[in-house]
Amino acid sequence: MRYRNKPELQDRLAAEYALGTLRGRARLRFQAWLREDAALRRAVAEWEARLNPMVAGVAPRRPPRRVWAGIQARIGGLQPPGAVAPPPASAARDGGIWQSLAFWRGWGLIAAGCVATLVGALALKKPELIEVPVVREVVKEAEPARLQPSYVAVLRDNTGKPVLIATAARRSDELWIKRIGIDAEPPEHGYELWGLFAEQGKAPRLLGMLPKDDKATIRLAGAADEVLRDFPALAITLEPARGSGGTATGPVVASGECFQFW
């Protein structure tokens, strides 16, 4: 019999060996395999570990005297040292079914069959999945930080498309710039940002050269609440790379309202 690379066959043989139902030449052959195969020895040990608790749960019972009589008859009347002599046949007959050798043989076969059936059921039984409830703690999110008072401006080009966002905290001297669609500066030119007064005819005030990065800052002359409060709108002009010198000379490429966010 070829048992290697056949885990189901190995497990069945190991179970029969542990139960004692593997007998004769088959048992001798299996014992020879055990000496050569560590995996097979582990399988037998696992089955013995499963069956040992069942054996421990069976209460020991002293065999009836009639069993000793049968043993003595088979070995030629020899009696082991310390053994109690069997009672006469009349006494055995008086014992009824509890002294019957045939009864105990039948009971032994039935018990062996029950154990084999139980072992087979355990081997074929699929592992059960036990669902363990998972307790999840729901943590209430912290309230978002309150937005501090700021100046916010959205500048649009001549087509109305937003091209730049500018924002500054009320007490900060940094104006944060984010380009969102403005064209790159032509060679030898740059963009300048201006504050537009509400009064007609009043010249715009230069806030600074627009950085070329998509996200950058412009340093204001003071806190935003002092520099931007008089400008209801901002504008961008195209100027020479060296700068306009404080007076706008190029075309306006974008403009937009400046809001107070508080």
Secondary structure, 3 states (H helix, E strand, C coil): CCCCCCHHHHHHHHHHHHHCCCCHHHHHHHHHHHHHCHHHHHHHHHHHHHHHHHHHCCCCCCCCHHHHHHHHHHCCCCCCCCCCCCCCHHHHHHCHHHHCHHHHHHHHHHHHHHHHHHHHHHHHCCCCCCCCCCCCCCCCCCCCCCCCCEEEEEEECCCCCEEEEEEEECCCCEEEEEECCCCCCCCCEEEEEEEECCCCCCCCEEEEECCCCCEEEEECCCCHHHHCCCCCEEEEEEEECCCCCCCCCCCEEEEEEEEEEC
